[in-house]
Amino acid sequence: MKKNILVSRFFYFLVFMLSLFLNVSAQKQTDRNWLIQSYHQAYPGGNAFPDLVSLQNEQSLNSLKAIQELPDSIKQNILKQADKAFTYNWPSLTASLYLDYKLTGTRVNYENLLSERRKMLSRLVAAELIENKGKYIPQIVNGVWLILEESTWVAPAHIVVQKEGADLPNIENPYIDLSASRTALTLATIYNMLAPKLANYSKVVNGRILYELNRRIFDPYLKYDNFWWMGFKGNSVNNWNTYVNANSMQAALLVLKPGEKLDAFTAKLLRSTDNFINQYPEDGGCDEGPSYWDMAGGRLIRLMLILNQSSKGKLDWSDKTLLHKIGTYTYNMQIAGDYVVNFADASAKYSQNPESVYQYGLMFKDDKLKNYASFLFSKKNKKVSADDISDFLAMSNVYRDLEITPSKAPYPAYVALPDLQVFNARQKAGSNQGLFFAAKGGNNAESHNHNDIGNFIVYSNGQPVLIDAGVGVYTSKTFSNKRYELWNVQSQWHNCPTINGVGQQDGKQFAATDFKFSNTAQSASVSMDIAGAYPAAASVEKWIRTITLNRSKNEISLTDKSKLSAYKAPAELNFLTPLTVEIKKGVLLFKSGLMMSFDQSKFEVKIDEQLIDDSRLAAVWGPKLYRIRLISKLKEKVSDYKITIAQSKI
């Protein structure tokens, strides 16, 4: 008993530390509980989804039909990929490879091979569903069996919650993470689509799939309440919640039969997902950014859809405005093409899954979302990937609908998310031409946080001028107490001021106040006091930052009005850009043709080069970035700075 208590305490300590490192701070919660309430109303006595078996068969047949209706070019490409996978030499996932994360902090070596196994398997399954000749079954079973034999489906970076910490997995302490839930859905989908063919090849493999799904996913889910992403301990949750829950629920609906186990599993999972919805802000904003939306809101719509289908419409949340807003967040954060507003650990270039966006459009009868989904679909050249078999089936089922839906990006004139404290505005609604800016307030303990209160970005004609560098390749440092040693999460490497030689501090108490915004036909503006984002050492009482887009002049202005309790060092206004900059008298000329004007009597200019040795950042920005530092010449406690950005007149 004493040993169990110690193990439990250690487990809770690790969960606490993981939540801390993820910067998942406590959030305001509203007890909506929409999912579980609807479930109890639909099935007050249990016995949920009584027609599930026939629905499973029906959905399988519908998917096969949708696959056959895909364009021949797509099917031929998948068959070519599968033919390469047909002779694929499945990689070994060694103990030393798993221990890479513990010993070197590197997580991608193991994760890449893990993903490659699943990608090859999915391609083989897709090809078998296209060709239907049994050709790929032996190699499919090889892949399935290897995955079933893996000691864990949990990624090395996530196994830290076991009592042994970062080490080889202890299979006596099961855990469910992103990777485990995705693997479970892959295997459940294969079982649902190919069980008879698998049984003809081996009498054992189907039973083993069900055994491992129960052992690794369904039983631990029912047994434990202390997986942090479930949200049952009063903690905040993030995209893990919806991603794991949607994958796990879909897997359950594909392989389990109606009865007590499915009832209990569904009820608990919906209570967990309600924790995610209960914490979501009313404005529908995703504080993790657009590139995490697919795992957050994008997985939520998948969950709502499969529950609606499995209940024959009894479970329906299409009257919930907040859930609709979670969908519209996608196009509200688009700048132009695949450039998106990328605060925190989001990438500046990202395109959401068209199928997820389209399902929001269907559920909430929103043509803008449907049109935007078609736009995303077209931007991807109407391709269908077979790298994930579940996503392949989902995309196949809406392919024809996306083809005939008009393609259009809304490009709203402005977007205000007052709860998230994000605002953006553009020169002209419906167009990506002219100037665009986005700015954020919030606090420095948001999920995947950067110290970036008051940060703003500027684009011109859909191209970046002032940027947020975004996120690099994840390592052991990314989600640790050394996170803020990374340059790209520090405030001085965002478009934020350095005050009295001091940058911003991480923590929920370090936040913006007095967040305000306005929009008219002539201008759009946002302002906030960012003084609270800085620790006491900055000696700042007030720093009112205002960014304004003057549409008639096609000009953006930044004003910073500050009051210090003491002057210690020159203030520095930092600006990050991917463009080369030429310094002129009171003007900075960007390669794009824009100019930044400033009062040279108040500032001297320095430009720093930041070489990019991170593959993820380099894929977006290239080999280097430039930081402009406008260093104040004033030694006063009260200051008023103004910067303007407009087309060059030089």
DABELNOR-V503642 format. One record per backbone hydrogen bond with DSSP energy under -0.5 kcal/mol. NH is the residue of the N-H (numbers start at 1). CO is the residue of the C=O. If there is no record, write none. Layout:
nh:co
NH:CO
NH:CO
This chain:
nh:co
5:1
6:2
7:3
8:4
9:5
10:6
11:7
12:8
13:9
14:10
15:11
16:12
17:13
18:14
19:15
20:16
21:17
22:18
23:20
24:19
25:23
25:445
30:278
32:30
37:33
38:34
39:35
40:36
41:37
42:38
43:39
46:43
52:49
55:51
56:52
57:53
58:54
59:55
60:56
61:57
62:58
63:59
64:60
65:61
66:62
67:63
68:64
69:65
70:67
74:71
75:71
76:72
77:73
78:74
79:75
80:76
81:77
82:78
83:79
84:80
85:81
86:82
87:83
87:84
88:85
90:88
94:92
98:94
99:95
100:97
101:98
103:99
104:100
105:100
105:101
106:100
107:474
111:107
112:108
113:109
114:110
115:111
116:112
117:113
118:114
119:115
120:116
121:117
122:118
123:119
124:120
125:121
126:122
127:123
128:124
129:125
130:126
131:127
132:128
137:134
140:136
141:137
142:138
143:139
144:140
145:141
146:142
147:143
148:144
149:145
150:146
150:147
158:155
159:155
161:158
162:159
165:162
167:165
171:169
173:170
177:175
181:177
182:178
183:179
184:180
185:181
186:182
187:183
188:184
189:185
190:186
191:187
192:188
193:189
194:190
195:191
198:194
199:195
200:196
201:197
202:198
208:204
209:205
210:206
211:207
212:208
213:209
214:210
215:211
216:212
217:213
218:213
219:214
221:217
222:218
223:219
224:220
228:226
230:227
231:227
231:228
234:231
241:238
242:238
243:239
244:240
245:241
246:242
247:243
248:244
249:245
250:246
251:247
252:248
253:249
254:250
255:251
256:252
263:259
264:260
265:261
266:262
267:263
268:264
269:265
270:266
271:267
272:268
273:269
274:270
275:271
275:272
276:272
277:273
278:274
279:275
280:276
280:277
284:281
287:285
289:286
290:341
292:289
293:290
294:290
295:292
296:292
298:293
300:296
301:297
302:298
303:299
304:300
305:301
306:302
307:303
308:304
309:305
310:306
311:307
312:309
313:308
314:311
316:314
320:317
321:319
324:320
325:321
326:322
327:323
327:324
328:324
329:325
330:327
332:328
333:329
333:330
334:331
335:339
336:339
339:336
340:348
341:333
342:340
345:448
346:344
350:338
350:348
357:353
358:354
359:355
360:356
361:357
362:358
363:359
364:360
365:362
366:361
367:365
370:366
371:367
372:368
373:369
374:370
375:371
376:372
377:373
378:374
379:375
380:376
381:378
382:377
383:380
392:388
393:389
394:390
395:391
396:392
397:393
398:394
398:395
399:395
399:396
402:398
403:399
404:400
405:401
408:371
408:406
415:424
417:422
418:416
421:417
422:417
423:439
424:415
425:437
426:413
427:435
430:410
430:411
431:428
436:459
437:425
438:457
439:423
440:455
441:421
444:507
444:510
446:443
448:22
449:446
451:489
452:450
454:440
455:452
457:438
458:466
459:436
460:463
461:434
462:434
463:460
465:458
466:458
467:576
469:467
476:105
478:475
479:475
480:477
483:480
485:482
486:483
489:486
490:487
493:490
494:491
496:491
496:494
498:572
499:497
499:502
500:498
500:569
502:499
505:533
507:444
510:507
511:509
511:532
512:442
513:529
516:527
518:525
520:523
524:549
525:518
526:547
527:516
528:545
529:513
530:528
530:543
533:530
534:531
535:503
538:535
539:536
541:539
541:563
542:563
544:561
545:528
545:543
546:544
546:559
547:526
548:557
549:524
550:548
550:555
551:522
551:549
552:522
554:550
555:550
556:645
557:548
558:643
559:546
560:641
561:544
562:560
562:639
563:542
564:637
565:539
566:539
568:566
572:498
573:630
574:496
574:572
575:628
577:626
582:589
584:582
584:587
586:584
587:584
588:596
589:582
590:588
590:594
591:580
593:590
595:646
596:588
597:595
597:644
598:586
600:598
602:599
603:599
604:631
606:629
608:627
610:625
611:609
612:623
613:611
615:613
618:614
619:615
620:616
620:617
621:617
622:618
625:610
626:577
627:608
628:575
628:626
629:606
630:573
630:628
631:604
631:629
632:571
632:630
633:602
634:602
639:562
641:560
643:558
644:597
645:556
646:595
648:593
